[in-house]
Amino acid sequence: MYYGRATDKLVQEQGECGGVITAVLIAAVEQKLVDGALVIKRGESIYDGAPYFATTKEEITEAAGSLHCAPTLSAKLIKNDFNGARDLRIAVTCKPCDARAIIELSKRNQIDLDNVYMIGVNCGGTMLPGPAREMIRQFFDIDPEDVVKEEIDKGKLIIITKDGQHKELSIDDLEAEGYGRRTNCQRCEYNIPRMADLACGNWGVIGDDAGKVTFVEVRTEKGQKLLDTAIAAGAITLKDAPPQGIALREKLDGIMVKMARKAMATQFAQFDGERKFERLFAQFDKCDGCRECIDVCPICSCVECFTKQEFVVPKDTVPPDPMFHLTRLMHVSPSCVNCGQCENVCPKKIPLATITHMVQSSVQGTLGYVPGQSTADAIPLCKIAEVKA
């Protein structure tokens, strides 16, 4: 475990906490370890971010920094737009749910993990752009367009404006009002991306180093190769993380896990108790059959959905309720990584991510399988056929 910092002054300024992630990506591309870096590039504001495949130092530097209002997921993008990384090598910055989804898709032979270098970033949660704008206007009494930076730290949402104002409010208070992080993020127990090749963030950085360096944990041989490449290129400097910093990092993670379990219990309770299935089916009755949930789900990886095949339902018709959702739950629940994408896109506001995560948690408790943690663990009750490139 290390404290890391970029050597390039511009990268230090543009990147978060000394710019080590940006520097590692640049070195990986320039030293031909990878063909490009899949990053999130800011648009016109902090609420506007989109995936971008960067192949130059300038492009990578332009995408430096955190965007909590861009809750995109890279796994399905790698599968669909980059042929599962079979033809090129990709470095990707990823939240824990991104990394977990990439691992699950690799088990389904949808992504060649040998060609993917995951640089994981600590994540305390993300926010949807629309509600985030409304929240800042209502609770911070600030024009959302005046915000140039936001951060989630120590249970607070902190924003900085164009004129240098710093304002902060408790995440708990904001979420009690229905704002703040997405509901799936509130339930997430995985804040440090230990399933990635490198796990990076600001947790555990103490003393004079606070805000100036990144805490870097090497998790795999590929992670060490990323660091070695950056060091050989003179792109970063490293020093051992102090024991006090390591302990603080673990403490902060423990606090976040307790918060997540509390949120999980509260959110799952709405479907617990008597007549549980009636309440679930009442949610499914809202469905209009758009199937957007399977289009965005990283675990839905069939070439053609079972519920679209004519021997199941006639062409251009909707499967009988609740067959579609029960089939989907059976398919994805063992490997659900609680990314929340299905719930975000549902036009009928069905709490799909909450329901799927609840079923997945039950499967995890019964079978002991934790999705997206290791490539060594086989997906339960599944036989994966090899998918040819």
Secondary structure, 3 states (H helix, E strand, C coil): CEEEEECCHHHHHHCCCCCHHHHHHHHHHHCCCCCEEEEEEECCCCCCEEEEEECCHHHHHHCCCCCCCCCCCCHHHHHHHCHHHCCCCEEEEECHHHHHHHHHHHHCCCCCHHHEEEEEECCCCCCCHHHHHHHHHHHCCCCHHHEEEEEEECCEEEEEECCCCEEEEEHHHHHHCCCCCCHHHHHCCCCCCCCCCEEEECCCCCHHHCCCCEEEEECCHHHHHHHHHHHHCCCEEEEECCHHHHHHHHHHHHHHHHHHHHHHHHHHHCCCCCCHHHHHHHHHCCCCCCCHHHHHCCCCCCCCCHHHCCCCCCCCCCCCCCHHHHHHHHHHHHHCCCCCHHHHHCCCCCCHHHHHHHHHHHHHHHHCCCCCCCCCCCCCCCCCCCCCC
